[in-house]
Amino acid sequence: MPRASPALSSFNAGELGVTLDARTDISKYGSGAHRLENFIALVQGPAQRRGGSRFVAEAKHSGRRVWKRRFEFSATQAFILEFGHQYIRFYTLHGRVLVGNVPAWSGATSYVPGDLVAHGGVNYYCIAANTNQQPPNATYWHALEGDIYEVPTPYDGDDLTNSEGCFALQVEQSADVLYIAGAGKYPPMTLTRYGATRWVLAEYVPENGPFMDQNRDKSVKVQASAQTGSITITATAGIFSATDVGRLIRIEQESPNIEPWEPDSQNDVNAGELRRYDGRTYKALNTAKTGTSPPIHIEGVAPDGQADGGGRGVLWEYQDAGYGIARITGFTSATIVTAEVLVQLPALVVSGPTYRWSLGAWSRTSGYPSAVAFAYDRLWWAHGINLWGSVPGLYTDHSPDVAGQVTFDSAISLKLTRRS
C-alpha cells in the first residue's frame, strides 16, 4: 500500500496537546501540531519563527531572580521595568535609563521624593521630603550605582516570586501611573512617571475607604475627643492593635436626637440650632423661620429661602453626613488610639459613644490587596474573597456614599459567594 504524504500547508491551529492526539475527526487537526516550540502560529496559516533576544545589561543582583514588566505610555514612550530586591530599574531604546548632569546637593534646597542630587561623587535619589539633610543619610537618600537610574522599593526579592514560580506582584497601568498590588504582604502602591528619570513610588492611600463591615455589637462602642484635628479615640473593648497605625476608622452617630428640617416653620429657628435633612446635619447661622427649599448642600453655607431679613429663610451651615473619618496615627492600648481627622466627625460621637464604627479594610492587621485590575471604569483591588471597586473614573476615591447617600457612582465593597 503506498504511503500517504499529505501537504501540511497550515499551522494556525497551534499546539493541540496530548488530549487531541489522533483526533483526525476534528477539522482543525490537520492544521495543528503536537509540539510547536520557538514558533508563532499566524492566523493566515504559516508558523513563524519567534523573534530573538539580545543582551542589554546585567541585572543589579545577578544571583537573585528578577522580573520584567512593560510600561507603555505610547508607541514612542515605552519602558521595560526590572523588579528586583528592593529596587526597580528602567530600560528604553535598547538600553538602561541613565542619569546625567545631576545637580549638586545644596543645604538650602527643599527636596521631595524623586529628586536627584550628586554629593561626594555619588548620585542619590530622594526618598523623603527634606531640607538640609546631607547625603548619605539613608532616611532621606538612596544611593545609585554610578549613573544607573533606579527607584528604591520595599519589596524583598524573596517576595517577588510566589509559590507557583510566578511574579507575585500584580500591576495595572493607566496613563503615567502603574498601580501595584503587593501580594497581600505590602500596601498597594503607585509608580508614577513624570519623566524618563523621574519616577516616584508612593503608597496608594485613599482617605475615604474602603472599610470593613460596620460593627454590630452594641456593647462595643467608640468615642472621639474632638470633631476635627488630632484626636483620641477611646473604645469600650480591646479593638485596636499596634499594627493599626495608619489604618482608617469611620465613626457614625447613632440615631441622632436632632429635629428634622421642616419647611415654612411656624416658629423661629434660633441661630446655633441643629437640624437634620436627608441624613445630613446643618447648623442655623441666623434666627428666622424656615423657607421652602431644603438644605441639600454638602459644604459651606446656603439658605432655605429668601434670607432677606424679612423673617423667612434660614442660612444653614453644613456640619456632617452623620459620620466622619479619621486615620489612626498612634497606638496607646487596645482601647485607646490617637488619630487625625480626615472628614469632620459628628458632634454626637464626641459628646457620647457610638457602636456604629468601621475599621479600614487594609492594614498590617487585616492584610493588603493581592490583585488589581480595571473594569467598568473602576479600579478594583482584591484579596481572598473581598473585592473593592473605586468610584468610576476616580481611581483613588473609595467613598461608599456621597454625604451619606449611596448612589450608582459610589465605590463598591463586596464579597464573593465562594472561592473558585
MARGU-749398 format. One record per residue: residue in three letters; x, y, z negated of N, C-alpha, C, O, CB in turn. Coordinates in steps of 0.1 Angstrom, whole numbers, plus 5000, padded with zeros to 4 digits. Glycine has a CB too. Layout:
<sites>
ALAXYZXYZXYZXYZXYZ/...
</sites>
This chain:
<sites>
MET500949885000500050005000500950125000501850134992499050004988/PRO500750225009501550335009501450424997500350424991501250425022/ARG502450494993502550574981501950714985502350774995503950594976/ALA501050764977500450894979501251004973501650994962498950904974/SER501551104980502251224975501451354979501751424988503751234982/PRO500451374971499551494974500351624971501251634963498351494965/ALA500051724979500651854977500251924964499051924961500251954989/LEU501251974957500952044944501152194947502252244947501851994932/SER500052254951500152394955499652504945499752624948499252414968/SER499252454933498752554923499052504909498952384907497252584925/PHE499452594901499652564887498952654877499252674866501152564883/ASN497852714883497152814875496252754864495652834856496252904884/ALA496252624862495552564850496552564838496052544827495052424853/GLY497852594841498752594830499052464824498952354831498252684819/GLU499552464812499852334805498652274798497952344790500952364794/LEU498252154802497052094798497052024784496052034777496551994808/GLY498151964781498151904768497851754769497251704779497251964758/VAL498251674759498151534759496651484759496451374764498851474747/THR495751554754494351504754493751504768492651454770493451594745/LEU494351564778493851564791494651484801494551484813493851714797/ASP495551404795496351314804495451214811494551154806497351224795/ALA495751204824494951114833493551144835492751064840495050974828/ARG493151274832491751314834491551364848491351484850491351424824/THR491651274858491551314872490151354875489951414886491951204881/ASP489151334866487851374869487551524867486551574870486851294861/ILE488551584861488451734858489051804870490151774874489151774845/SER488251904875488651974887490052044885490852054895487652074891/LYS490352094874491552164871492752074869493852124868491352264860/TYR492551944868493651854865494751864876495951864872493151714865/GLY494351884888495351894899496152024899497152034906494751874912/SER495652124891496352244891497052274878497552384875495352364893/GLY497252164870497852174857499152094856499552034865496952134846/ALA499752104844501052034842501051984828500452034819502252134844/HIS501651864826501851804813502751894804502451914792502351664814/ARG503751954811504652044803505152144813505552114824505851964798/LEU505052274809505352384817506252474809505752564802504152464823/GLU507552454809508452524800509252634807509852604818509452424793/ASN509352744802510052864807509452904821510152964829511552824809/PHE508152884822507452934834506153004830505652974819507152814844/ILE505653094838504453164835503453124847503753154858504653314834/ALA502353064843501353034854500553154858499953224849500352924848/LEU500553184870499953304876498553264880498253154884500753374887/VAL497553364880496253334884496153294899495353214903495353464882/GLN497053354907497053324921497553184925497353134936497953424929/GLY498153114915498552974917499952944914500252844908498352934931/PRO500953024918502352994915502652984901502053054892503253094922/ALA503752914897504352914884505652994885506552954892504552774878/GLN505653114879506853204880507753184868507353174857506353344881/ARG509053184871510053164860509953294851509853404856511453154866/ARG509953264838509853374829511053464830512153424834509753314814/GLY510853584825511953684825513053644815512753584805511453824822/GLY514153694818515253664809515353764798514553854797516553654816/SER516353754789516653854779518153894779518953824786516253794765/ARG518354004772519754044772520154084758519254124750519954164781/PHE521354074754521854114741521954264740522654324749523254044738/VAL521254324730521354464729522154504717523054594718519854524727/ALA521954444705522654474693522454364683521454294684522254614688/GLU523354354674523254254663522354314652522354434649524654224657/ALA521554224646520654264635521554314623522654284622519754154631/LYS520954394615521654454604522254344595523354354591520754544595/HIS521354244591521854134583521654004592520653944592520954114570/SER522753974599522653864609522453734602522053634609523853864617/GLY522653724589522453594583521053574577520753474572523453584571/ARG520153684579518853674574517853684586518253754596518553784564/ARG516753634585515753634596515153774597514853834587514653534594/VAL514953824609514353954612513153924621513153824628515354054617/TRP512354024622511154014631511054144639511354254635509853994623/LYS510554124652510454234661508954264663508154164665511154214674/ARG508554394664507254424668507254544677508154634676506354454655/ARG506254554686506254654696505454774691504454764683505454604709/PHE505954894694505255024691505255094705506255144709506055104680/GLU504055104711503955164724502955274724501755254723503555054734/PHE503455404724502555514725502155544739500955584741503355644719/SER503055524749502655544763503655474771504555404765502655704767/ALA503555474784504455404793505855454792506855384795503955404807/THR506055584788507355634787507855654773509055694770507355774794/GLN507055624763507455634749507055494742505955484736506655754742/ALA507955404742507755274737509055234729510155264733507455174748/PHE508855154718509955114709509754974705508554914705509955204697/ILE510854904702510754784695511254804681512354864679511654674702/LEU510454754671510854774657511454644651510854544653509554824649/GLU512554664645513254544638512954554623513454644616514754544641/PHE512054464619511754454604512754354598512854234601510354404602/GLY513554404588514554324581514454344566513454404562515954344586/HIS515454294559515454314545515554454540516554514541516554234538/GLN514354514537514254654531514654754541515154864538515054664519/TYR514354734554514654834564513854804577513354694579516154844568/ILE513654914585513154904599514154974608514455094605511754964600/ARG514554914618515454984629514654984642513654914643516754904631/PHE515055074651514255104662515155094675516355124675513755244661/TYR514455044686515155024699514255084709513055074709515454874701/THR514955154719514255204730515255224742516455244739513555344727/LEU514755214754515555234766516755144765517955184768516055384767/HIS516555014762517554914762518654934752519854884754518154894775/GLY518455004741519455024731518855074718517655104717520455134736/ARG519755074708519355124695519055274695519555354703520355094684/VAL518155314686517955464684519055504675519255454664516555484678/LEU519755604679520955664671520655804668519855874674522255644680/VAL521255854657521155994653522356064658523456014659521056004638/GLY522156194660523256284665523056424660521956464658523456284680/ASN524156494658524156634653523256644640522456734639523556724664/VAL523556564631522756564618523256684610524456704608522956434610/PRO522356774605522756894598523356854584523056754578521656984595/ALA524356934580524956904567523956934555523057024556526156994565/TRP524156864545523256874533523557014527524657064526523556764522/SER522457074522522557204515521757204502520557164502522057324525/GLY522357254492521657254479520557354478519757354469522657284468/ALA520457444488519457554488518257514497517257584498519957684494/THR518257394503517257354512516257254505516757164498517757284525/SER514957274508513957174503513757064513513457094525512657254499/TYR513956944509513856834518512656754515512156744504515156744517/VAL512056694526510956604525511256474531512156464539509656674531/PRO510456364528510756234534510856244549509956304556509656134529/GLY511856174554512056174569513256264573513756254584510856214576/ASP513656364565514656454568516056374568516256284561514756564558/LEU516956414577518256364578519256464574519156584578518556304592/VAL520356424567521456514563522756434564522756314564521256574549/ALA523756504566525156454565525856504553525856624551525956474579/HIS526556414546527356454535528456364532528256234532526456464522/GLY529656414532530856324529531056224540531656114537530656254516/GLY530756264552530956174564529956064565530055974573532256104562/VAL528856064557527755964558526456034561526156144556527655884544/ASN525655974569524356024572523355964562523455844559523955984587/TYR522356044558521356004548519956034553519756134560521656074535/TYR519055944549517655964552516955994539517155924529517055824558/CYS516156104539515456144526514256054524513456034532514956294528/ILE514156004511513055914508512155974497511055914495513655784502/ALA512456094492511656164482511856304483513056344484511756104468/ALA510856394482511056534483511956584472511856534460509656604482/ASN512856674475513856724465514456854470514456884482514856614463/THR515056914460515857034463517157024454516956994442515157174460/ASN518257044460519557044452519856904446520356904435519557154442/GLN519356794452519756664448520756604457520356554468518456574447/GLN521956614454523056584463523156434466523156354456524356634457/PRO523356394479523656254482524956214475525856304474523656234497/PRO525156094471524255974475523255934464523055814461525155854477/ASN522656034457521556004447520555914453519755954462520956134442/ALA520455784449519655684455518155704453517355644459520055544451/THR517855794443516455824441515855904452514655894455516255904427/TYR516655974459516256064469516756034483516256084493516556204466/TRP517855964484518555944497518855804500519255724491519856024497/HIS518755764512519155634517520255644527520055714537517855554523/ALA521355584525522555594534522355514546521955394546523855554526/LEU522655574558522655504570523955444574524955484568522155594582/GLU523955344582525255284587525655354599525155334610525155124589/GLY526655444598527155514609526055604615525355684608527655424620/ASP525855594628524755674635523555594638522755634646525355744647/ILE523455474632522255384635521055434627521155444614522555234632/TYR519955474633518755524626517955414621517755314628517955614636/GLU517555424608516655324602515855394591516155504586517555204596/VAL514755324588513855374577513855264566513655154569512455394582/PRO514155304554514155204543512655164540511755244541514755264530/THR512455044536511154984532511254904519512354874515510654894544/PRO510054884513510154794501510054644504510154564494508954834492/TYR509954604516509754464520511054384518511954404526509254454534/ASP510954294509512054194507512154104519511154064525511954114494/GLY513354074524513553984535512853854534512353804544514953964538/ASP512853794522512153664520510653674521509953574523512553614506/ASP510053794519508653814520508153844534506953844537508153924511/LEU509053854544508653884558508253764565507653774576509853954565/THR508553644560508153514567507253444558507553414546509453434571/ASN506053404563505153324554505453174554506353134560503753354559/SER504553104547504852954546504752884559505152764560503852904536/GLU504052944569503952874582505052914592505052874603502552914588/GLY505952994587507053044595506753154604507553184614507552924603/CYS505653224602505253344610505553474602505853474590503753334613/PHE505453584610505653714604504553734594503353734597505653824615/ALA504953764581503953784571503253914571502053914566504653764557/LEU503854014576503154144577502254144589502454084599504154264578/GLN501054214587500254244599500254394602500154474593498754194596/VAL500254424615500354564619499354594629498954514637501754604624/GLU498754724629497854774639498254914642498554994633496354764634/GLN498254954654498755084658497555164663496655114670499755074669/SER497555294660496655394665497455524668497855584659495455424655/ALA497655544681498455664685499855654679500555564681497755794681/ASP500255754670501555754665501655694651502655704644502055904664/VAL500655624647500555564633500455414634499655354641499355624625/LEU501355344627501255204625500755164611501455204601502655134628/TYR499655094610499155054597499654914594499654824603497555054598/ILE500154894582500854774578500154714566500054774555502354804575/ALA499754584567499254514556500354424551501054344559498054424560/GLY500654434538501854374532501654234526502154204515502354454522/ALA500954144533500854004529500253984515500453884509502153934529/GLY499554084510498854074497499854114486499354124474498353944495/LYS501154124489502154154478502454304477502954344467503354074481/TYR502354374488502754514489501554604492500654554499503854534499/PRO501554724487500454814490500354834505501454834512500654954483/PRO499154864511499154894525499955024528499955114520497654914530/MET500555024540501455134543501155194557500455124565502955094542/THR501655314559501555364573502955404577503755464569500655494573/LEU503355374589504555424595504255524606503655484616505455294601/THR504555644604504155754614505355804621506455834615503455864606/ARG505255814634506255864643506056014646504956054651506355784656/TYR507056094642507056234645508056274656507956384662507256324633/GLY508856184659509956204669510756074670510655984661510756324666/ALA511656064680512455944681513255914669513555794666513355954693/THR513756024662514556004650513856064638514556124629515956064652/ARG512556054638511756104626510556014624509456044630511356254627/TRP510755904616509655814613509555814598510555824590509955674618/VAL508255814593508055824578507155704574506055694579507455964574/LEU507655634565506855524559506255574546506955624537507755394556/ALA504955564545504255614533503155514529502655444537503655754536/GLU502755514516501755434511500355484516500155604516501755424496/TYR499555394521498155424525497355444513496955344506497655324535/VAL496955564509496255584496494955674498495055784495497155654486/PRO493955614503492655684504492255724490492355644480491555604511/GLU491655844488491355894475489855874471489355914461491656044474/ASN489155794479487655774477487255634478486055604481486955864486/GLY488155544476487755404477488955324483490055374486486555384485/PRO488655194486487455114482487455074467488555084460487354994491/PHE486355024463486154994449485654844448485054794457485255084442/MET485954784436485354664433483854684429483354794428486154594421/ASP483154574427481754584423481554654410482454654401481154444422/GLN480554734409480254814397480054724385479354614386479054904399/ASN480554764374480354684361478854674358478154774360481154754349/ARG478454554353477054534350476854504335475754494330476454424358/ASP477954494328477854464313477654594306478554674305479154394308/LYS476454614301476054744295476754764281476754874276474554744292/SER477454664276478154684264479654734266480254774257478254554256/VAL480054734279481454774282481254914289480854924301482154674292/LYS481655014282481455154286482755224287483755194280480455224278/VAL482755334295483955424295483455564293482355604296484755404309/GLN484455654289484155794287485355874290486455834287483655824272/ALA485155984297486256074301486356194292485356234286486056124316/SER487556244291487756364282487456494288487256594281489156364277/ALA487356494301487056624308486556594322486756474327488256714309/GLN485956694329485456674342486456684353486356624364484356764345/THR487556764351488556794361489956784355490056774342488356934367/GLY490956784363492356794359492856654353492356554357492456894349/SER493856664345494356554338493556514326493256594317495856574333/ILE493056384326492156344316492556214309493556154313490756324322/THR491856184298492056054292490655974293489656034291492356074277/ILE490855854297489655764298489655654287490655584286489555704313/THR488655654280488555554268487455454271486355494275488355624255/ALA487755324269486855214272486455154258487255154249487355114282/THR485355094258484855014246485354874245485254804235483355014245/ALA486054834256486654694257487954704264488154804271485654594263/GLY488754604263490054604270489954574285490054454289490954494264/ILE489754674293489554654307490754704315490854684327488354734312/PHE491754764309492954814316494154734313494254664303493154964312/SER495154744322496454684321497554774326497154874333496554544328/ALA498754754323499854844327499954844342500454944348501154794321/THR499554734349499654734364498454804370498354804383499554584368/ASP497654874363496554954368497055094371496255174377495454964359/VAL498255134368498755264371498755284386499255204393500155294365/GLY498155394391497955424405496655374410496355404422499055354412/ARG495855304402494555254407493455354405493455444396494255124398/LEU492455354414491355434414490355384403490255264400490655454427/ILE489555474398488355444390487255534393487455654394488755444375/ARG486055484396484855564398483955554386483655444382484155514411/ILE483555664381482755674369481355744373481355854377483455744357/GLU480355674370478955724374478155744361478255664352478255624383/GLN477355844361476555874349475355774349474855734359476056014349/GLU474955744337473755664335472555754338472755864342473655604321/SER471355694337470155774341470155914334470055924322468855694337/PRO470356014342470656144336469356204330468256194335471156244346/ASN469556274319468456344312468356494317468456584309468556344297/ILE468256504330468256634337466956644345466556554352469456654346/GLU466256754343465056774351465256774366466256834370464356904346/PRO464256724373464456724388464056864393463256944387463556624394/TRP464656904404464257034410462857024416462556924422465257074422/GLU462157134414460757134419460557274427461057374422459757124408/PRO459857274438459557394445458557484438457657434431459157364459/ASP458657614440457757714435457357694421456257684417456457704444/SER458457694413458157674398457357784392457457894397459557654391/GLN456557754383455757854376456557934366456258054364454557784369/ASN457557874360458357944350459757964356460257894365458457864337/ASP460458054350461858084354462757974351462557904341462358214348/VAL463757944360464857864356465957954351466358044358465357774369/ASN466457934340467458014334468857984339469157874343467458004319/ALA469658094341471058074345471757974336471657984324471758214345/GLY472457884342473257784335472457654333473057544330473557834321/GLU471157644336470457524335470757434347471157474358468957554335/LEU470657304345470957204355469657144361468657134354471857084349/ARG469657104373468557034380469156924389470256944394467657134388/ARG468356824391468756714400467956724413466756754413468556574393/TYR468556684424467856674436468556564445469756584448467656804444/ASP467856464449468356354457469656294452470556264459468656414471/GLY469756284438470856214432471956314429472956274422471356114441/ARG471856434433472956534431472556634420471356654417473256614444/THR473556694414473356784402473756924406474756944412474056734390/TYR472857024403473157164406472957244394472157214385472257214418/LYS473757354393473657454382473057584387473557634397474957464375/ALA472157644380471557774383472557884380473057884369470157794377/LEU472757974389473658084387472858214383473458314379474458114399/ASN471558214385470758334381469458284375469058164376470458414394/THR468658374369467358344363466258384373466158504376467258414349/ALA465458284377464458314387463558194388463858084383465058354401/LYS462458214395461558094399462158034412462658104420460158144401/THR461957904413462557834424461757864437460657904437462557684422/GLY462457854448461857874461461357744467460957654460462857934471/THR461257734480460657624487461657534494461357424499459657664497/SER462957574495463957494502464857424491465557494484464857594511/PRO464757294491465557224480467057234483467457254494465157074480/PRO467857234472469357234474469857104480469557004474470057264460/ILE470457114491470956994497472457004500473056904505470256964510/HIS473057114497474557134499475357044490474957014479474957284498/ILE476557014494477456924487478756994483479656934478477756794494/GLU478757124484479857204479479357354479478557394486481157194488/GLY479957434470479757574470478357604464477757534456479857634483/VAL477857724469476557784464475557804475475957844486476857914456/ALA474357784472473257804482471957834475471757774464473057684492/PRO471057924480469757954474468757854478468857794489469358094477/ASP467657844470466557764474465357844479464257794481466057674462/GLY465557974480464558064485465158194490466358194494463458094475/GLN464458304488464958434493466158484484467058544489463858534492/ALA466058454471467158504462467458654464468558694464468358424464/ASP466358734466466458874470466158964458466059084460465558904481/GLY466158904446465858994434464359004432463959074422466459124436/GLY463558944440462058954438461558854428460358844426461358944451/GLY462458784421461958684412461758544417461358454410460758734405/ARG461858524430461658394436462958354444463258414454460458394446/GLY463558244440464758194446465858184437466358294431465058284458/VAL466458064435467558044426468758014433468757934443467257934415/LEU469958064429471258034435471757904428471857904416472258144434/TRP471957804436472357674430473857644433474257654445471457564434/GLU474657614423476057574425476157424424475657364414476957644414/TYR476657364434476857214434477757174423478857224421477357164448/GLN477357064416478157014405478756874408480056864408477357004392/ASP477956784411478456644413477356564420476156604421478956574400/ALA477756444424476756354431476356244421475856134425477456284443/GLY476556264408476256164398477356074395477255994386475056084403/TYR478556094402479756024399480956104402480856214408479755884407/GLY482056054397483356114400484456014402484155894399483756214389/ILE485556054407486655954410487956014404488256134405486855934425/ALA488755924398490055964392491055854396490655734399489955974377/ARG492355894395493455794397494155774384494655874379494355844409/ILE494355654380495055624367496555664369497155614378494855474363/THR497055744360498455784360499255734349500455734350498455934360/GLY498655684338499455634327498655524319497355534318499855744318/PHE499355434313498755324305499155344291500255344287499155184310/THR498155354282498355374268498055244260498855194252497555484262/SER496955184263496555054258495454994267495055054277495955064243/ALA494954874263493954814271492654884272491754864280493754674266/THR492454984262491255064262491455214265490555284266490655044249/ILE492755254267492955394269493955414280495055354280493455464256/VAL493655494290494555534301494455684303493455744300494255454314/THR495455744310495355874314495155874329495455774336496655954311/ALA494555984335494155984349494156124354494056224346492855914351/GLU494156134367494056264374492756264382492556174390495256294383/VAL491856364380490556364386490756404401491356504404489556464379/LEU490156324410490156354424488856414429488856504437490456224432/VAL487756364423486356414426485756444413485656354404485556304434/GLN485356564411484856614398483856514391482956464398484156744399/LEU484056484379483256394371481956464366482056584364484056334359/PRO480856394365479656454359479856484344480656424337478456354360/ALA479156594340479256634326478856524316479356514305478456764324/LEU477856444321477356344312478356224309478156164299476056284318/VAL479356204317480356104314481456154305482256084300480956044327/VAL481356284302482256344293481556354279482156334269482756484297/SER480356394279479556404267479156274261478856264249478356494269/GLY479256164269478856034263479355924273479655954284477356024262/PRO479455804268479955694276478955634286477755664284480455574267/THR479455564296478555504306479155364310480355344310478555594319/TYR478155274313478555144317478755134332479155034337477555044312/ARG478455244339478455244353479855294358480055404360477355334359/TRP480755194360482155234364482655114373482155004372483055244352/SER483555154382484155054391485655084392486055204394483455064405/LEU486454984392487855004394488254984409487454924416488654894386/GLY489255044413489755034427489954894431490354814423490955124429/ALA489654864444489854724448491254684450491554564450489054704461/TRP492254784452493654744454494454794443494354914439494054814468/SER495354704438496254744428497254624425497054524431495554784414/ARG498254654417499154534413498354434405498754314405500354594406/THR497254474399496454384391495654294400495554174398495554454381/SER494954354409493954284418494554234431493954154438492754364421/GLY495754284435496354244447496054344458495354444456495854104452/TYR496654324470496554414481496054344493496154224494497954484483/PRO495654424504495254354516496354274523497554314522494754464526/SER495954174529496954084536496654094551497454034559496853944531/ALA495654164556495354164570494754304573494154374565494354054574/VAL494954354586494454484590494154464605494754404613495554594588/ALA493054534609492554534623491654654625491054704616491954394627/PHE491454684638490554784642489354714648489454624656491154884652/ALA488054764645486854704651485754814649485554864638486454574645/TYR485054834660483854924659484255064654483555124646482754864650/ASP485455114658485955244654486255254639486255364634485055354658/ARG486355144632486655144618488055074616488354984624485555064609/LEU488755114606490055044603489654944592489254984581491155144598/TRP489854814594489454714585490654654578491754624584488654604592/TRP490554634565491554574557490954444551489754444548492154664546/ALA491654344548491154224543492054154534493354154535490654124554/HIS491554074524492353994515491353884510490353914504492954074504/GLY491753754512490853654508489453664515489453664528490653654493/ILE488453664508487053674514486553824514485453844517486053584506/ASN487453914510487054054509487454134521488554114526487654124496/LEU486554214526486754304538486354444534485354464527486054254550/TRP487254544539486954684536487054754549488154754555487954744525/GLY486054824554486054904566485955044563485155094555484854854575/SER486755124570486755274567485555334573484755274580488055334573/VAL485355464571484355544578484755544593485955564596484355694572/PRO483755534602484155534616484855654620484455774618482855524624/GLY486055634627486855744632487755814622488655884625485955844638/LEU487455784609488255844598488955724591488455674581487455934588/TYR490155694595490755564591491355574577491755464572491855534600/THR491455694571491855704557490755734547490955754536492955804556/ASP489555724552488355754544487555634541487055564550487455864551/HIS487455594528486755484524485555524515485255454505487655384517/SER484955634518483855684509482655594511482155574522483455824513/PRO482155524500480955444501479655514503478655454506480855354489/ASP479755644502478555734503478955874506480155904504477555714491/VAL477955964509478256104510477456174500476256184501477856154525/ALA478156224489477456284478476356204473475256254470476956424482/GLY476556074471475555984465474655914475473855834471474856054455/GLN474655954488473755904498474455814507475455854514473056014505/VAL474055684508474655584517474055614531472855614533474455444513/THR474955624541474555644555475155544564476055464559474955794560/PHE474755544577475355454586476855474588477555384592474655464600/ASP477255594585478755634587479555614574480655654573478855774591/SER478955554564479655534551480655414553480455334562478655504540/ALA481655414545482555294545481855174541480755174534483755324536/ILE482455054544481854924541482754844533483954834535481454854555/SER482154774523482854674515481954554515480854564511483254724500/LEU482554434518481754314519482554194516483754194516480954304532/LYS481854084513482553954511481953854521480853854524482253904496/LEU482853774526482453664535481753554527482053534515483653604542/THR480753494533479953394525480753264523480453194514478753364532/ARG481753244531482553124530483953144536484053224545481852994536/ARG484853064531486253064537486152984550485452884550487253024527/SER486953024560487052944572488452874573488652804582486753024584/
</sites>
